[in-house]
Amino acid sequence: MKVAGAPISWGVSELLGWGHRMAPARVLREMRELGLHATELGPPGYLPEEPGALRELLDGVGVSLVAGFLAAVLHDPHLRASALGNVERVATALAESGAEQLILAAALPGDSYDRRGRLHKEGWVALAATLAAAEDLAAAHGIGLAFHPHAGTAVEREEEVTMLLEMTNVALCLDTGHLFLGGADPAQVARDAGARVRHVHMKDVDAELAARVRSGELAYAAAVRSGLYRPLGQGDLDLKAVVGWLQDAGYQGWYVLEQDVALAAEPEPAGGPIAAARQSLEFFRALSGAKQPTNAFTED
């Protein structure tokens, strides 16, 4: 089983004002210290997009790149060219750096995941068309595209995930936390989507905080700061069932361990997110039945 880390577990988000950003060198070094030899790209500009500079940075710490996340407005025809331009840019950087997947979410306008909105029929048609074009762009670069249902985007609720799967043939990034937050059972989605799952974000969630976000009582960013996401095994999700259904479907892609956090300041040496990431990795290794999951770079 292939396991990777992600900068968001160290508080590095694409949103402005999210919190303190730890330097890439420290984040990557701490991943490597834990035994994680692979990572996602993180937000635009966090890691170098120029392939030579990115490879030099990653090779210097012994970490490979597996995927990158992009949130773009896909349902507005007036913003289609901009969205596809961003897809082209990120797909180029990922492909030239040896990554396998572009992870795409259907953003709503604005710089927040606290917004809510529902698409009308015309919006769904436009989203499906832009998504198909994005798939073609990624394929032209030799990488896959997996769609990411995400809180505060045009596709977050259980019924919206169902609509997406019915209207398109797109592969899925199964994010256990965001699916649960949208009212879906991640294990059920894993079973129903089957071979369409091409990438996995493993999160655990505090169900009480998730319910408050779902009801509108608590904003998403505030919930994250309050501990919405927990180290794997310390929340309320049945992650064993998720992995079981994925294995039954023959899933052979990456498991990216994520615990979205927001930091107020630079952690002390050997402190901060690395402790929670270690707990998640130990839980995942026990869950997967392998002390040393492997990846394309080396063993970890």
C-alpha positions in Angstrom: 0.0 0.0 0.0 1.4 3.4 -1.1 1.3 6.1 1.6 2.2 9.8 1.3 2.0 13.0 3.4 0.6 16.4 2.6 1.6 19.9 3.6 -1.9 20.6 4.9 -1.1 18.3 7.8 1.5 20.9 8.7 -0.9 23.8 8.5 -0.1 24.8 4.9 -3.3 25.8 3.1 -4.1 27.4 -0.2 -6.3 30.0 1.6 -5.0 33.4 2.5 -5.1 34.1 6.2 -5.4 30.4 7.1 -2.5 30.5 9.6 1.2 30.4 9.9 3.1 28.5 7.2 6.0 26.4 8.1 8.9 26.5 5.6 8.9 23.7 3.0 12.4 22.5 4.0 11.2 21.7 7.6 7.8 20.2 6.5 9.5 17.9 4.0 12.3 17.0 6.5 9.7 16.1 9.1 7.8 13.9 6.6 11.0 12.1 5.9 11.9 11.7 9.5 8.5 9.9 10.0 9.2 7.6 7.2 7.0 9.3 4.6 8.9 9.3 1.3 6.2 10.9 -0.8 4.1 14.1 -0.7 1.4 16.1 -2.5 2.4 19.5 -3.9 0.6 21.8 -1.5 -0.9 25.2 -2.5 0.3 27.1 -5.5 3.7 28.7 -4.8 4.5 26.7 -1.7 6.8 24.3 -3.4 8.6 25.4 -6.6 6.7 24.8 -9.8 9.8 24.9 -12.0 10.6 21.2 -12.3 14.3 21.5 -11.8 14.0 23.5 -8.6 11.3 21.2 -7.3 13.2 18.0 -8.1 16.3 19.5 -6.4 14.3 20.3 -3.3 12.6 16.9 -3.1 15.6 14.9 -3.9 17.6 16.7 -1.3 15.4 15.3 1.4 14.5 12.0 -0.2 10.8 12.7 -1.0 9.0 12.1 -4.3 5.9 14.0 -5.6 2.7 12.0 -6.2 -0.1 14.5 -6.8 -1.2 18.1 -6.5 -4.4 19.8 -5.5 -6.2 22.6 -7.4 -9.5 24.3 -6.6 -11.0 26.1 -9.6 -14.4 27.5 -10.5 -15.7 24.9 -13.0 -19.4 25.8 -13.3 -19.1 29.3 -14.7 -18.6 29.5 -18.5 -17.2 32.9 -18.2 -14.4 31.5 -16.0 -13.8 28.4 -18.0 -10.7 29.7 -19.8 -9.1 30.8 -16.5 -9.9 27.4 -14.8 -8.4 25.4 -17.7 -5.4 27.7 -17.8 -4.7 26.8 -14.1 -5.3 23.1 -14.9 -2.7 23.3 -17.7 -0.2 25.1 -15.5 -0.5 22.6 -12.6 -0.7 19.6 -14.9 2.6 20.7 -16.6 4.4 21.1 -13.3 3.1 17.8 -11.9 4.0 15.8 -15.0 7.5 17.2 -15.3 8.1 16.4 -11.7 7.0 12.8 -11.9 3.6 13.0 -10.2 0.7 10.8 -11.1 -2.5 12.7 -10.3 -4.0 16.1 -10.5 -6.6 16.5 -7.8 -9.3 18.9 -8.8 -12.1 20.5 -6.7 -15.0 22.7 -8.0 -14.5 25.9 -6.1 -17.1 28.6 -5.5 -16.0 32.2 -6.1 -14.1 33.7 -3.3 -11.3 32.8 -1.0 -13.0 30.7 1.6 -14.4 27.2 2.3 -17.1 28.7 4.5 -19.4 29.5 1.6 -22.4 27.3 0.5 -24.2 27.2 -2.8 -26.1 24.8 -5.0 -25.8 24.5 -8.7 -28.7 24.7 -11.0 -29.0 22.5 -14.1 -27.0 24.9 -16.3 -24.2 25.0 -13.7 -24.0 21.2 -13.6 -23.8 21.0 -17.4 -21.0 23.6 -17.5 -19.2 21.9 -14.7 -19.3 18.5 -16.5 -18.1 20.1 -19.7 -15.2 22.0 -18.1 -14.3 18.9 -16.1 -14.1 16.8 -19.3 -11.8 19.4 -20.9 -9.6 19.3 -17.7 -9.4 15.5 -17.9 -8.2 15.8 -21.5 -5.5 18.4 -20.5 -4.2 16.1 -17.7 -4.2 13.1 -20.0 -2.2 15.0 -22.6 0.5 15.4 -20.0 0.4 11.7 -19.1 -1.2 12.2 -15.7 -4.6 11.2 -14.3 -7.3 13.6 -12.9 -9.3 12.7 -9.8 -12.2 14.9 -8.7 -12.3 15.9 -5.0 -15.6 16.6 -3.3 -14.7 19.3 -0.8 -16.4 21.4 1.9 -17.4 24.8 0.8 -17.3 24.0 -2.9 -19.9 23.3 -5.6 -19.7 19.5 -4.9 -19.7 18.7 -1.2 -23.0 17.2 -0.2 -23.9 13.5 -0.5 -26.5 14.2 -3.2 -24.0 16.3 -5.2 -21.4 13.5 -5.1 -24.1 11.2 -6.5 -24.9 13.7 -9.2 -21.3 14.1 -10.2 -20.9 10.3 -10.5 -24.0 10.0 -12.6 -23.3 12.9 -14.9 -19.6 12.3 -15.6 -17.1 9.5 -15.9 -14.5 11.3 -13.8 -12.3 9.4 -11.4 -12.7 10.2 -7.7 -10.4 11.4 -5.0 -12.0 9.8 -2.0 -11.5 12.2 0.9 -13.0 10.5 4.0 -13.2 13.7 6.0 -14.9 15.9 3.4 -17.3 13.2 2.4 -18.4 12.7 6.0 -18.7 16.4 6.4 -21.0 16.6 3.4 -23.3 13.9 4.9 -22.0 10.9 3.1 -20.7 7.6 4.5 -17.1 7.3 3.2 -17.2 3.5 3.3 -20.4 3.5 1.2 -18.9 5.9 -1.3 -15.8 3.7 -1.5 -18.1 0.7 -2.2 -20.4 2.5 -4.7 -17.6 4.2 -6.6 -15.5 1.1 -6.8 -12.8 1.3 -9.5 -13.5 5.0 -10.1 -11.6 5.8 -6.9 -8.1 6.8 -8.1 -6.7 8.7 -5.1 -7.5 8.7 -1.4 -7.1 11.3 1.3 -7.3 9.6 4.7 -8.8 11.9 7.4 -10.5 11.3 10.7 -13.2 13.6 12.0 -14.7 14.7 15.2 -18.4 13.9 14.5 -19.8 16.5 16.9 -17.9 19.4 15.3 -18.8 18.0 11.8 -22.5 18.1 12.7 -22.2 21.7 13.8 -20.5 22.6 10.5 -23.2 20.7 8.6 -26.0 22.5 10.4 -24.4 26.0 9.7 -23.8 26.6 13.4 -20.0 26.6 13.0 -17.9 27.9 10.1 -15.5 25.4 8.4 -12.3 27.3 9.2 -13.4 27.8 12.9 -14.1 24.1 13.1 -10.7 23.2 11.8 -9.1 25.5 14.4 -11.3 23.7 17.1 -10.0 20.3 16.1 -12.4 19.1 13.4 -9.8 16.8 12.0 -8.2 14.3 14.3 -5.1 12.0 14.0 -6.2 8.8 12.3 -7.9 6.5 14.7 -8.8 9.2 17.2 -11.9 10.5 15.5 -15.3 8.9 14.7 -14.9 7.5 11.2 -14.8 3.8 10.4 -11.6 3.9 8.4 -11.1 0.1 8.5 -14.3 -0.3 6.5 -13.1 2.3 3.9 -9.8 0.5 3.4 -11.6 -2.8 3.2 -13.9 -1.7 0.4 -11.0 -0.1 -1.4 -9.0 -3.3 -1.2 -11.9 -5.4 -2.4 -12.2 -3.1 -5.4 -8.5 -3.6 -6.2 -7.4 -0.1 -5.4 -3.7 0.3 -5.9 -3.4 4.1 -5.7 -2.0 6.4 -3.0 -3.3 6.8 0.5 -2.4 10.4 1.5 -2.6 10.9 5.3 -4.2 14.3 6.0 -5.1 16.1 9.1 -6.0 19.7 8.2 -4.8 22.1 10.8 -4.1 25.8 11.2 -1.1 27.0 13.1 -0.8 30.3 15.1 3.0 30.2 15.1 6.1 28.2 14.3 6.2 25.0 16.4 9.1 24.3 18.7 11.7 21.9 17.3 10.3 18.3 17.3 6.9 19.7 18.3 3.7 20.6 16.5 2.1 18.7 13.6 4.8 16.0 13.5 3.4 14.4 16.6 -0.1 14.0 15.2 1.3 12.9 11.8 3.3 10.2 13.6 0.1 8.9 15.3 -1.8 8.8 12.0 1.0 7.0 10.3 1.2 4.4 13.1 -2.5 3.9 12.9 -2.5 3.5 9.2 0.3 1.0 9.2 -1.6 -1.1 11.8 -4.8 -0.7 9.7 -3.2 -1.7 6.5 -1.7 -4.8 8.1 1.8 -3.8 7.0 4.5 -2.4 9.2 6.2 -0.8 6.2 3.9 0.4 3.4 5.9 0.9 0.2 5.8 3.6 -2.5 7.4 4.2 -5.8 10.4 6.0 -4.3 11.5 3.6 -1.6 10.1 1.8 1.4 8.5 3.8 4.3 
